[in-house]
Every structure is written in C-alpha cells, then in structure tokens.
C-alpha cells in the first residue's frame, strides 16, 4: 500500500459534529474531576441505544448555552457523558453536579438518586424529572416508563429546567 493510499485509508470522514466536539473538548487535554459535569447513562444495552443519544444531545445543548454566555470551552464545568458504573465508583465524581438519564432498571445512578432528590415534575406515572435547585445534591435525574417517555422527560428538562439548573450549579 502506498503512502497516499494509507493516508487516505486512515483519514476519518469529514464530520463537522465530531470536529466541533473536538474543539470544545480536545482529546489530549487533562480535565480535573472538579471541572466536569457528568451526564450519566446506564451500561445496559437499552441505555446505550436509547439514552446515550439523549445525553449526547444534552451535551451539545449545554455547549450552545455556554457559547451564548461567552464561556470558553475550558471555563466552568465541562459536560461529559459517562457510564453509571464509572460514575458510581468514583467518589469524587459523585460530588460533582450531574445529570442522570434513564430508568432505575437500566441506570444504577438513577436508582441511587431516586430516593435522595425530590420530584420537580411527574406526569401520570409516565415520566418524571427529579432535582432540587436549593438542596444538598446538585443532581438532575430523568426517566420514563420506556424510551419514548424518557425522551419526553429529557425534552421537558431541557426546555423548562436546564437553564435554571445550570445557573444553580454555576455552570454558566
């Protein structure tokens, strides 16, 4: 294989979303835990397929809000998607403000926080958002009875609660 063929073969396809994400959060930059804003999803296959795309969308939305508030990518809390297992097994991460997405059956972080933070919104046992803007736990948690309802809960959180929650944790 010639050098040009190898270079062509190893070069990733043009992906503006990925390129922009790398500008916001370069892979080789060290980020101390106290500067991270974990967005936590379960390691269950259903979570990977359904909840991780919601978490990725939420990260993009938070980055947009940060840019609108003239924050540099390295200022304030940096949103990062993490698994529940990684999050729950790192006591320093658990001290950070966090957003948890997914039902307790597929996200152990949701199961952990479900009895510790109050409901901000609940709709007919279908979906809910838990968080406390003034309490001791700077965590927002959302899920539904199925993926569609988890998406509705996440949408509701983004529209109604995301900005006040970010302000309460001084992320913007």
Secondary structure, 3 states (H helix, E strand, C coil): CCHHHHHHHHCCCCCHHHHHHHHHCCCCCCCCHHHEEEEEECCCHHHHHHHHHHHHHHHHHHHHHHHHCCCCCCCCCEEEEEEHHHHHCCHHHHCCCEEEECCCCCCHHHHHHCCCCCEEEEECCCEEEEECCCCCCCEEEEEECCHHHHHHHHHHHHHHHHHHHHHHCCCC
